[in-house]
Amino acid sequence: MTHITKGANTPVPAGLLRVAVCRHKVAGTPAVDVSALLLDAAGKVRGDADLVFRDRPAHPSGAVRHVGTGDSEKQLAEWLELDLPRVEPAVQRVLVAASCAGGTFGAVPGLAAQTVAPDGTILVHYEVTDAATETAFVLGEFYRRDGQWKFRAVGQGYDSGLAGLATDFGIAATRPAAPRGPVPNTGVSKVAGPPPGALPLPGAMPEPGAAGQPARAAAEPAGPAPAAKAATASAASAASSASSAAPPSSAAPPSSTSSTSTAPSAPTASSASPARKSSPTRLGEDFRPWTRSGRGERVVSVKLPAGPVIVEGRHDGEGLFCVDTLDDDKQPDRLVLNSARPRFRGRGLATVPADRRLRLRVQFHGDWEIAVRPLSAARALRTGEEATGSGPEVLRYDGPAADLRARFDGGRNSELFCVHSHEPDRLNDLYDYKLLVNELGRVDKTAPLPRGPLLVTVANGEGDWRLQATPIPVRDGSAAPADGVYEGRGDTTVTLVNPRPGHPALLEYEIGNADDRGHEVILLDEYGDSDGEWMNGSRHGERGSHVLFAAGQAQRALQIRRAGKWRLRVLPIEEAPLLKDPVEGTGSTLLRYQGPPTLLRLGRTTEKAGYLAAHALNHPRGQRTLIADTDTRRRPVVGPVWVAPEGSCFVRVQAGDGVGWRVEPVPLDEAPVIGGGTERVTGRGFGVVRHTGPETEMLLTHDYDMLSDLIHLFELDENLFPVRHIGRSRGRHRLPNGFLQIRGFGEWGLEQRR
């Protein structure tokens, strides 16, 4: 089980999962209702079916279901079921949300979210520790990363309740005008109708031309949304309250695209079908920009060359502004722009169909302007120069392969920031893109940018952002360099040559992560087949040291995956620091130990939590064994250092980036003793016990919540190598004389039985 804190993320299996939103069973606490929201690439729901909750318990795709409530002696839980392979390609994130009836989440004890495998194994546990006055909560999200899935602990609360949460994800409403006859309602909703128990929404605004509002030429009327049919007076009242409770968006400076905007003009017969210039460019055809202006909800159409285009939107008011493309049935097809920023300026991509006009639906309660431009109008992203902006944008990159540094100020409320790259031969499918950045809140991240020409889009960015591309020289790492340094960038296979065959070597590494999953390094055998994962970014960090050629091989092939820029350096093993006294460090480090078998105390020294463990490795055997694992806790743990008969070994401290540690050799006589009058010993976490009596039966206890049954007991030989796995659960075991290693994470006890 992986314990994560707010803001952290971890990979999850791409299969059938269940999610439990748990709380302690205490009388008088508020009730909690759980829901799931399926979000597209713009971070919004596509319709009412994308909201799954108790009264609408299944998504049409079958990918998400609400499966009911569990009730035990101490806990209550509401359960969702996710079949990740069945999640539609257009869905990028599945949010796990909750609302609190009759109170606040600060009064809900033990609020947590658990991801559970089909066999009941808890994969991820996230406990909410900072709830206060919130009445709605986004606990976590499942999201895609290059075809795989991860879970992030979001922990974002809303004092404005379900209304505030709904507004953030495309379920929005505005205060209706007083009913004086046929008055248009300018509220905008991204769902077809108010589901039972969810935030009620007002009816959609009438078609253009109603109530004295003449429809402009070349504009198609937008029919009433399904939500209008279900709206009632009480729903309008609830929506009015929801609108006033939602927090306002922060103001932002106009985007730099405003300088290129064409002033809007009223459509005329001559401009209804713009003249074409038959001048194909590398990224699409050129044509004369087309502009329109309007007010409220409108559908406009234009005949343009088929293919991708830039849609530019702007307004000087406040409220939710949405632009969608419509399909043959005049139903929303793709969300192009979606923002609640005041005085909005932004750009997105749309596709002009080959067999019909491009139809755009604009939703906003005030005046707006839109323009459709060819891809040649995209802003240039040049190497070595910084591009800045605010909100969605389209840029063109024509440089070599580079590192793209992306910075984002986080917006008003830790907004989502997404950056995509689109290759020229895949522009006909705008969902076929490479995800470069997908983060919440403040961002300062470097991602690999492919060689141009290509388009770079800021798909989400409700705040100020900066992008800068820096070309990276790539050095061929297939040869053995004299200085032992191998460099490169991106995914590759590199063969490292041992400068002293028959001896191990020290490997220093710096491997940038290409995405949030972190890099992965696979050992390959002489036939090119995998020998398994050797390192990864989450557990080994982006920089550190490791032992290479542990069995004295002449060379080893490494397959590097999900990497940005990387650098490897092979050094003599004697350059590894010698472990004699206490040693402190940060990140993964290889140490040398020379001396008799000993114990080792391992502890974390920094506030930053993360993976921290230690292994013993032996040459020439090339084997390793686990010394101790802290389970990301601060409490120090003790384990055995396996020393070869020659009196030496390597100690590998394995830690994530920024995780500080301290290791210290501990004499064998400091191990707790059982026998010779002592009938019981206790401890917590990893430990070593010395049994001084004859072989006898003992009772092993372990208390660690749902993992209490998971504890391992090993017999150690005279060199402290684990020669026999005695048991893997608590209970009675027959234990020999000598040293024993206990591998558990909770409180344990060992007691002689008479």
C-alpha positions in Angstrom: 0.0 0.0 0.0 1.2 3.5 -0.9 0.4 6.3 1.5 0.4 9.6 -0.3 -0.1 13.2 0.9 -2.0 16.1 -0.7 -0.5 17.0 -4.1 1.4 13.7 -4.5 0.7 11.2 -7.2 1.4 7.5 -7.9 0.9 5.1 -10.8 -2.1 2.7 -10.6 -2.8 -0.5 -12.7 -4.8 0.2 -15.9 -7.6 -2.3 -15.0 -10.6 -2.6 -12.8 -10.4 -0.6 -9.6 -12.6 0.3 -6.8 -12.4 3.6 -4.9 -13.7 3.9 -1.3 -14.4 7.3 0.3 -14.1 6.4 3.9 -15.0 8.1 7.2 -15.2 7.0 10.8 -18.6 5.9 12.0 -19.4 8.5 14.6 -23.0 9.4 15.6 -24.1 12.9 14.7 -21.5 13.6 12.0 -22.7 15.0 8.6 -23.6 12.7 5.8 -21.2 12.5 2.8 -22.3 11.9 -0.8 -19.7 10.8 -3.3 -19.7 11.4 -7.1 -17.3 11.0 -10.0 -16.8 13.6 -12.8 -15.4 12.5 -16.2 -13.4 15.5 -17.7 -12.2 16.1 -21.2 -8.8 17.6 -22.1 -10.1 21.1 -21.2 -10.9 19.9 -17.7 -14.7 20.1 -18.1 -17.6 17.6 -18.3 -19.0 17.0 -21.8 -22.6 16.5 -20.7 -24.8 15.4 -17.9 -23.8 11.7 -18.3 -20.3 12.6 -17.2 -21.5 13.1 -13.7 -21.9 9.7 -11.8 -23.5 9.6 -8.4 -25.9 7.7 -6.2 -29.0 8.6 -8.3 -27.3 8.2 -11.7 -25.1 5.2 -10.8 -23.5 4.3 -14.1 -21.8 6.1 -17.0 -23.0 5.1 -20.5 -19.6 3.8 -21.3 -19.7 1.4 -18.3 -16.3 2.8 -17.2 -17.5 4.4 -14.0 -20.2 3.2 -11.5 -21.4 4.2 -8.1 -21.8 0.8 -6.4 -23.2 1.7 -3.0 -22.3 2.2 0.6 -20.3 -0.1 2.9 -21.0 -0.1 6.7 -18.7 -1.8 9.2 -18.3 -1.5 12.9 -16.0 1.5 12.8 -16.2 2.9 9.3 -18.6 4.0 6.6 -17.6 4.1 3.0 -19.2 5.0 -0.4 -17.8 3.0 -3.3 -17.1 3.8 -6.9 -15.9 1.3 -9.5 -13.6 2.3 -12.3 -12.9 0.1 -15.4 -10.0 2.2 -16.7 -9.6 0.3 -20.1 -13.2 1.3 -20.9 -12.7 5.1 -20.2 -13.3 6.9 -23.5 -10.2 8.4 -25.3 -11.8 11.9 -25.0 -11.8 11.6 -21.2 -8.5 12.7 -19.7 -9.3 12.8 -16.0 -11.8 11.1 -13.6 -12.4 13.1 -10.4 -13.5 11.7 -7.1 -15.6 14.3 -5.4 -17.8 14.5 -2.3 -20.4 16.9 -0.8 -21.4 17.2 2.8 -25.0 17.5 3.8 -25.9 19.3 7.0 -22.4 20.3 8.1 -18.8 20.8 6.9 -16.0 18.4 6.2 -14.1 19.7 9.2 -16.7 17.8 11.2 -16.2 14.5 9.3 -13.7 12.3 11.2 -11.2 10.1 9.3 -12.0 11.3 5.8 -9.9 9.3 3.4 -9.9 7.9 -0.2 -8.6 4.4 -0.9 -7.9 2.8 -4.3 -8.5 -1.0 -4.1 -7.5 -3.8 -6.5 -10.1 -6.5 -7.4 -8.5 -8.9 -4.9 -9.1 -6.4 -2.1 -5.5 -5.1 -1.9 -5.3 -1.5 -1.0 -3.1 0.2 -3.6 -3.2 3.8 -2.5 -4.4 5.5 0.7 -4.9 9.3 1.0 -6.1 10.8 4.2 -7.5 14.3 4.3 -6.0 16.1 7.3 -6.8 19.8 6.6 -10.6 19.9 6.1 -12.3 22.8 7.9 -15.3 24.8 6.6 -15.6 23.2 3.2 -18.9 21.7 2.1 -17.6 20.1 -1.1 -14.3 18.4 -1.8 -12.3 17.0 -4.7 -10.4 14.2 -3.0 -8.4 12.9 -5.9 -8.2 12.3 -9.6 -7.3 9.5 -12.0 -5.5 10.9 -15.0 -3.7 9.6 -18.1 0.0 9.8 -18.7 1.1 8.6 -22.2 -1.4 5.7 -22.2 -1.0 4.9 -18.5 -3.0 5.9 -15.5 -2.0 7.7 -12.2 -3.8 8.8 -9.1 -3.3 12.2 -7.6 -4.4 13.3 -4.1 -6.0 16.7 -4.9 -7.5 17.7 -1.5 -9.2 20.8 -2.9 -12.2 22.0 -0.8 -15.0 24.5 -1.6 -16.7 26.6 1.0 -19.3 27.4 -1.6 -20.4 23.8 -1.7 -21.5 21.8 -4.7 -22.1 25.0 -6.6 -18.5 26.1 -6.4 -17.2 22.7 -7.3 -19.7 22.4 -10.2 -18.7 25.7 -11.7 -15.1 24.8 -11.8 -15.7 21.8 -13.9 -18.2 23.1 -16.5 -21.5 22.8 -14.6 -22.3 26.6 -14.2 -25.3 28.7 -13.7 -26.0 32.5 -13.5 -28.8 34.4 -11.7 -32.0 34.5 -13.9 -33.7 37.8 -14.5 -37.1 38.5 -12.8 -39.9 36.8 -14.8 -41.6 39.5 -16.8 -42.8 37.6 -19.8 -40.4 36.0 -22.3 -37.1 37.2 -20.9 -34.0 35.4 -22.2 -32.0 33.5 -19.7 -28.3 33.8 -20.4 -27.2 31.0 -18.0 -24.8 28.5 -19.5 -24.7 24.8 -18.6 -22.3 22.1 -19.8 -24.8 19.4 -18.7 -28.0 18.5 -20.4 -30.2 18.6 -17.3 -30.1 18.7 -13.5 -29.6 15.2 -12.2 -31.4 14.2 -9.0 -29.5 15.4 -6.0 -27.1 17.5 -8.0 -26.9 21.3 -8.4 -30.2 22.4 -10.2 -29.6 24.5 -13.3 -31.8 27.2 -14.9 -33.2 26.8 -18.4 -31.1 27.6 -21.5 -31.5 31.0 -23.1 -34.0 31.2 -26.0 -33.0 31.2 -29.6 -31.4 34.4 -30.9 -34.1 36.8 -32.1 -36.4 36.2 -29.1 -37.5 38.9 -26.8 -36.5 41.7 -29.1 -33.0 40.4 -29.8 -32.7 40.2 -33.6 -30.5 37.4 -35.0 -27.6 38.6 -37.1 -27.1 37.4 -40.7 -25.2 34.2 -41.3 -25.8 33.0 -37.8 -27.7 29.8 -37.1 -30.2 29.8 -34.1 -29.1 27.7 -31.1 -32.0 25.5 -30.1 -32.9 25.2 -26.4 -30.7 22.9 -24.4 -32.3 19.8 -22.8 -31.8 21.4 -19.4 -34.5 24.0 -20.3 -37.1 21.3 -20.4 -36.3 20.1 -16.9 -35.9 23.6 -15.3 -38.4 24.6 -12.6 -38.9 27.6 -10.4 -37.1 26.0 -7.5 -34.2 25.0 -9.8 -33.8 28.6 -10.9 -33.7 29.7 -7.3 -31.1 27.2 -6.4 -29.0 28.1 -9.4 -29.2 31.7 -8.4 -27.8 31.0 -5.0 -25.1 28.8 -6.5 -24.0 31.6 -8.8 -23.7 34.1 -6.0 -21.7 31.6 -3.9 -19.1 30.8 -6.6 -15.8 32.6 -6.1 -15.0 35.2 -8.7 -12.1 34.6 -11.1 -9.0 36.8 -10.8 -8.4 39.5 -13.4 -5.5 39.0 -15.7 -3.6 41.1 -18.2 -4.7 40.7 -21.8 -3.0 38.0 -23.8 -0.4 38.9 -26.3 -2.7 37.6 -29.0 -4.7 40.8 -28.7 -2.2 42.7 -30.7 -3.0 40.4 -33.7 -6.7 40.4 -33.3 -8.8 41.8 -36.2 -11.5 44.3 -35.1 -14.9 42.6 -35.3 -17.4 43.6 -37.9 -21.0 42.8 -38.5 -21.5 40.0 -41.0 -22.5 41.0 -44.5 -23.5 39.1 -47.6 -20.1 39.6 -49.1 -18.2 38.4 -46.0 -20.3 35.4 -45.2 -18.1 33.2 -47.3 -14.5 34.6 -47.1 -12.3 34.5 -50.2 -9.6 31.8 -50.2 -6.0 32.1 -51.2 -5.0 28.7 -52.6 -1.5 28.8 -51.0 -0.9 25.7 -48.9 1.6 26.1 -46.1 3.6 23.4 -44.1 0.9 23.3 -41.4 -2.3 23.9 -43.5 -3.8 26.2 -46.1 -3.8 30.0 -45.8 -7.0 32.0 -46.0 -8.3 35.4 -45.1 -9.1 35.6 -41.4 -12.8 35.5 -40.6 -14.3 37.5 -37.7 -17.7 37.8 -36.0 -19.1 39.5 -32.9 -22.3 38.9 -30.9 -23.9 38.7 -27.6 -25.2 35.8 -25.5 -25.5 32.3 -26.8 -25.1 32.1 -30.6 -24.2 29.6 -33.3 -22.1 30.9 -36.2 -20.9 29.1 -39.3 -18.3 29.7 -42.0 -17.0 27.9 -45.1 -13.3 27.5 -45.0 -10.6 25.1 -46.4 -10.8 21.7 -44.6 -8.4 21.0 -41.9 -7.2 22.5 -38.6 -7.6 26.2 -37.8 -7.0 28.6 -35.0 -10.1 30.0 -33.2 -9.5 33.2 -31.3 -12.0 34.5 -28.7 -12.2 37.6 -26.6 -14.6 39.6 -24.4 -14.3 42.5 -21.9 -16.9 41.2 -19.3 -17.0 38.6 -16.6 -18.4 35.1 -16.5 -18.0 31.7 -18.2 -17.0 31.9 -21.8 -17.3 28.8 -24.0 -16.7 28.0 -27.6 -17.6 24.6 -29.0 -17.6 23.1 -32.5 -20.8 21.4 -33.5 -21.3 18.1 -35.4 -23.7 17.2 -38.2 -26.6 17.1 -35.7 -25.6 20.5 -34.2 -24.5 18.8 -31.0 -21.3 19.8 -29.2 -18.3 18.0 -30.7 -15.2 19.6 -29.3 -14.6 22.2 -26.6 -12.3 24.9 -28.1 -12.2 27.6 -25.5 -13.5 27.5 -21.9 -12.6 30.2 -19.4 -14.1 32.1 -16.5 -11.3 34.8 -16.6 -12.5 38.4 -16.8 -11.5 40.3 -20.0 -10.6 37.1 -21.7 -8.3 36.7 -24.7 -7.3 33.3 -25.9 -6.7 30.9 -28.8 -7.5 27.2 -29.4 -7.6 24.7 -32.2 -10.6 23.4 -34.2 -11.0 21.3 -37.3 -13.0 22.4 -40.4 -14.9 19.4 -41.8 -14.3 18.5 -45.4 -18.0 18.1 -46.3 -19.6 21.1 -44.5 -19.2 24.5 -42.9 -17.4 25.0 -39.6 -20.1 25.6 -36.9 -19.1 27.2 -33.7 -21.4 27.7 -30.6 -20.4 30.6 -28.5 -21.8 30.9 -24.9 -21.4 34.0 -22.9 -23.9 36.4 -21.2 -22.3 39.6 -22.6 -20.7 40.9 -25.8 -18.0 38.8 -27.4 -15.8 38.6 -30.5 -14.3 35.5 -32.3 -12.0 35.1 -35.2 -10.9 32.1 -37.2 -7.4 32.2 -38.5 -5.0 29.9 -40.5 -2.3 28.0 -38.7 0.2 30.4 -40.2 -1.1 33.0 -37.7 0.2 30.9 -34.7 2.7 32.8 -32.5 6.3 31.7 -33.0 8.1 29.8 -30.3 11.8 30.4 -31.0 14.7 28.6 -29.4 16.4 30.7 -26.8 13.5 33.2 -26.5 10.8 33.2 -23.9 7.2 33.2 -25.0 4.8 34.6 -22.4 1.0 34.7 -22.2 -2.1 34.2 -20.1 -4.8 31.7 -20.9 -5.0 29.3 -23.9 -2.7 29.9 -26.8 -1.4 28.3 -30.0 2.3 28.5 -30.9 4.4 27.2 -33.8 7.9 25.6 -33.2 10.3 25.1 -36.1 13.5 24.4 -34.1 15.5 21.2 -33.3 14.7 18.8 -30.5 14.9 20.8 -27.3 14.1 21.0 -23.6 10.9 23.0 -23.0 10.9 24.9 -19.7 7.3 25.7 -18.7 6.5 28.0 -15.8 3.0 28.9 -14.5 2.0 31.1 -11.6 -0.8 28.8 -10.6 -3.7 31.2 -11.3 -6.1 32.2 -8.6 -6.9 28.8 -7.2 -4.1 26.4 -8.1 -5.5 26.0 -11.6 -4.7 23.2 -14.1 -1.9 24.0 -16.6 -1.6 21.8 -19.7 0.8 22.1 -22.6 0.4 19.8 -25.7 2.5 19.3 -28.9 0.8 18.4 -32.2 2.9 16.9 -35.1 2.0 18.1 -38.6 0.9 14.7 -39.9 -1.5 14.2 -37.0 -3.3 17.6 -37.1 -6.5 16.1 -38.6 -7.1 14.5 -35.2 -6.7 17.1 -32.5 -6.9 14.5 -29.8 -3.8 12.9 -31.1 -1.2 15.0 -29.2 1.8 14.5 -26.9 1.2 15.7 -23.4 4.1 17.8 -22.3 2.8 19.4 -19.0 -0.3 18.5 -17.0 0.0 20.0 -13.5 -2.0 21.8 -10.8 -0.9 25.0 -9.2 2.5 26.6 -9.6 4.7 24.9 -12.2 8.4 25.1 -13.1 9.1 22.0 -15.2 11.2 21.0 -18.1 9.8 18.5 -20.7 11.3 17.1 -23.9 10.1 19.0 -27.0 10.3 17.1 -30.4 11.9 18.5 -33.4 9.7 21.0 -35.4 7.8 21.9 -37.3 4.9 21.3 -34.8 2.3 23.2 -32.9 2.6 23.8 -29.2 -0.7 24.6 -27.4 -1.4 25.9 -24.0 -4.8 24.1 -23.5 -5.3 25.1 -19.8 -3.7 28.0 -18.2 -5.9 30.3 -16.2 -3.0 32.4 -15.1 0.3 33.8 -16.4 2.7 31.4 -18.1 6.2 31.4 -19.7 7.7 28.9 -22.2 11.3 28.6 -23.4 12.9 26.0 -25.7 16.6 25.2 -25.3 18.2 22.9 -27.9 20.1 20.0 -26.3 23.2 18.6 -28.1 22.9 14.8 -28.3 26.1 12.8 -27.9 26.3 9.2 -29.2 26.6 7.0 -26.1 27.3 3.8 -28.0 31.1 4.1 -27.8 33.2 3.9 -24.7 34.4 7.4 -24.0 37.8 7.9 -22.4 36.4 10.0 -19.5 33.7 7.4 -18.8 30.9 9.9 -19.5 27.9 8.9 -21.6 25.3 11.6 -22.5 22.1 11.8 -24.5 18.5 12.8 -24.5 15.2 10.9 -24.6 14.5 7.2 -24.8 17.5 5.1 -25.9 19.6 2.0 -25.3 23.2 2.6 -24.3 26.0 0.0 -23.7 28.4 0.9 -20.9 31.9 -0.6 -21.0 33.7 -1.7 -17.8 37.1 -0.1 -17.6 38.3 -2.9 -15.3 36.5 -6.2 -16.2 36.2 -8.5 -13.2 35.6 -5.6 -10.9 32.5 -3.5 -10.1 32.3 0.2 -10.9 30.6 3.2 -9.5 28.0 4.8 -11.7 27.0 8.4 -11.2 23.8 9.4 -13.0 21.7 12.5 -13.8 18.5 11.5 -15.6 15.8 14.1 -16.2 12.2 12.9 -16.1 10.2 13.3 -19.2 6.9 13.2 -17.3 5.4 12.7 -13.8 5.9 9.0 -13.9 9.7 9.5 -13.7 12.4 7.9 -15.8 12.9 4.1 -15.9 16.2 2.2 -16.5 16.0 -1.4 -17.6 19.0 -3.8 -17.5 19.3 -5.9 -20.7 21.1 -9.2 -21.1 23.5 -10.2 -23.9 20.5 -11.0 -26.1 18.8 -7.7 -25.6 16.1 -9.2 -23.3 15.0 -7.4 -20.2 16.6 -8.4 -16.9 14.0 -6.2 -15.1 13.8 -2.6 -13.9 17.1 -1.4 -12.4 16.2 2.2 -11.5 13.2 4.5 -11.6 12.7 8.2 -11.0 10.3 8.0 -8.1 12.4 5.7 -5.9 16.0 6.5 -7.1 15.6 10.2 -7.9 16.9 12.1 -10.9 20.5 12.1 -9.7 22.6 9.8 -7.5 25.0 6.9 -7.6 24.7 3.1 -8.0 27.0 0.1 -8.4 27.5 -1.1 -12.0 29.0 -4.4 -13.2 28.2 -5.9 -9.8 29.3 -9.3 -11.0 32.4 -7.9 -12.8 30.8 -8.0 -16.3 32.8 -6.5 -19.2 29.8 -4.4 -20.3 26.1 -3.9 -19.6 23.4 -2.5 -21.8 20.8 -0.2 -20.3 17.5 0.8 -21.8 16.5 4.3 -20.7 12.8 5.2 -20.9 10.7 8.3 -20.2 13.8 10.4 -19.9 14.8 14.0 -20.8 18.4 14.9 -20.9 20.6 12.3 -19.2 24.3 11.9 -18.2 26.0 8.8 -16.9 29.6 8.6 -15.6 31.5 5.3 -14.9 34.1 5.6 -12.1 36.4 3.3 -10.2 34.5 1.7 -7.3 37.1 3.1 -4.9 35.6 6.5 -5.4 32.4 5.5 -3.5 32.4 7.0 0.1 33.6 4.6 2.8 31.0 3.9 5.6 32.8 3.8 8.9 31.0 6.4 11.1 27.6 8.0 10.7 27.0 9.3 7.2 24.4 11.8 6.1 23.3 12.6 2.6 20.4 13.4 0.2 19.0 11.2 -2.6 20.3 7.8 -3.7 24.0 7.1 -2.8 26.4 4.1 -3.0 28.6 3.5 0.0 31.5 1.0 0.6 31.7 -1.0 3.9 34.7 -2.9 5.0 34.6 -4.8 8.3 32.8 -7.6 10.1 29.1 -8.1 9.8 27.2 -5.3 11.5 23.8 -3.7 11.9 22.8 -0.5 10.2 20.4 2.2 11.5 18.6 4.2 8.8 16.5 7.3 9.4 15.1 10.4 7.5 16.6 13.8 8.3 14.4 16.1 6.2 10.8 17.3 6.4 10.2 16.0 2.8 8.7 12.5 2.9 9.5 9.9 0.3 10.8 6.5 -0.4 13.8 5.6 1.8 15.4 2.2 2.0 18.9 0.6 2.1 20.2 -2.6 0.4 23.4 -4.6 0.8 25.2 -5.7 -2.4 28.1 -8.1 -2.7 30.8 -8.7 -5.2 31.6 -11.0 -6.8 28.3 -12.7 -6.2 26.3 -9.8 -7.7 23.5 -10.4 -5.2 21.7 -7.9 -3.0 19.4 -8.1 0.0 17.2 -5.6 1.8 18.6 -4.0 4.9 15.7 -1.8 5.9 12.8 0.2 4.6 11.4 3.3 6.5 7.9 3.2 4.9 8.4 7.0 4.3 8.3 7.5 8.1 10.7 9.4 10.2 11.2 6.7 12.8 14.7 5.1 12.4 14.8 1.4 11.5 17.6 -1.2 11.9 18.6 -4.0 9.6 21.5 -6.4 8.9 24.4 -5.5 6.6 25.3 -8.7 4.7 29.1 -8.9 4.5 31.0 -11.3 2.3 33.5 -13.7 3.9 36.2 -11.4 2.5 34.8 -8.7 4.8 33.3 -6.1 2.4 30.1 -5.1 0.8 28.3 -2.1 -0.8 25.5 -0.3 1.0 23.0 1.4 -1.4 20.9 4.1 0.2 17.9 4.4 -2.1 15.9 7.7 -1.7 13.8 10.1 -3.8 15.0 13.6 -4.8 15.3 15.9 -1.8 14.9 13.1 0.8 17.7 13.5 3.4 19.0 10.5 5.4 21.4 9.3 8.0 23.0 5.9 8.3 25.1 4.6 11.2 26.7 1.2 11.8 25.4 -0.4 15.0 27.2 -3.2 16.9 25.6 -6.6 16.9 25.3 -6.6 20.7 22.7 -3.8 20.5 20.2 -6.1 18.9 17.3 -7.0 21.3 17.8 -10.5 22.9 15.1 -13.1 23.5 16.0 -16.1 25.6 18.1 -16.5 28.7 15.3 -15.2 30.9 13.8 -12.7 28.4 10.6 -14.1 27.1 9.3 -11.1 25.0 10.8 -8.4 22.8 8.9 -5.6 20.9 9.7 -3.1 18.2 8.3 -1.1 15.3 9.2 -1.3 11.6 12.2 -3.2 10.4 14.4 -4.8 13.2 16.8 -7.5 14.1 16.4 -9.8 17.1 19.0 -12.3 18.6 17.6 -15.6 19.9 20.1 -17.0 22.4 18.2 -20.2 23.3 17.5 -23.5 21.6 15.1 -23.8 18.7 11.6 -23.2 20.1 8.1 -22.0 19.2 7.4 -18.3 19.4 4.4 -16.1 18.8 4.8 -13.2 16.3 2.3 -10.3 16.6 2.0 -7.3 14.3 -0.4 -4.3 14.3 -0.5 -2.3 11.1 -4.2 -1.5 10.3 -5.3 -3.6 7.3 -1.8 -4.9 6.7 -1.3 -6.5 10.1 -1.1 -9.9 8.5 1.8 -8.8 6.3 5.1 -9.3 8.2 8.1 -11.3 7.1 10.5 -13.2 9.3 14.0 -14.3 8.1 16.8 -16.5 9.6 20.2 -14.9 9.1 23.5 -16.8 8.8 26.9 -15.8 10.3 27.4 -13.2 7.6 23.9 -11.8 8.2 22.6 -13.1 4.9 18.9 -14.1 5.0 19.3 -17.8 4.3 15.7 -18.9 5.2 12.3 -17.2 4.9 10.6 -18.5 8.1 7.2 -16.9 7.5 5.2 -14.1 6.0 2.5 -13.6 8.5 1.9 -13.2 12.2 1.2 -16.2 14.3 3.2 -19.1 15.7 6.6 -20.0 14.2 9.4 -22.3 15.2 12.5 -20.2 15.5 16.2 -21.3 15.5 19.1 -20.0 17.6 20.8 -16.9 16.1 19.9 -13.6 14.5 16.5 -13.0 13.0 15.3 -10.2 10.8 11.8 -8.8 11.1 10.4 -6.9 8.1 7.2 -5.1 9.1 5.9 -1.6 9.2 3.8 -1.6 12.3 4.3 -2.5 16.0 5.4 -6.1 16.4 6.2 -8.4 19.3 8.0 -11.8 19.6 7.1 -13.9 22.6 8.2 -17.4 23.7 5.4 -20.0 24.1 5.6 -22.5 26.9 
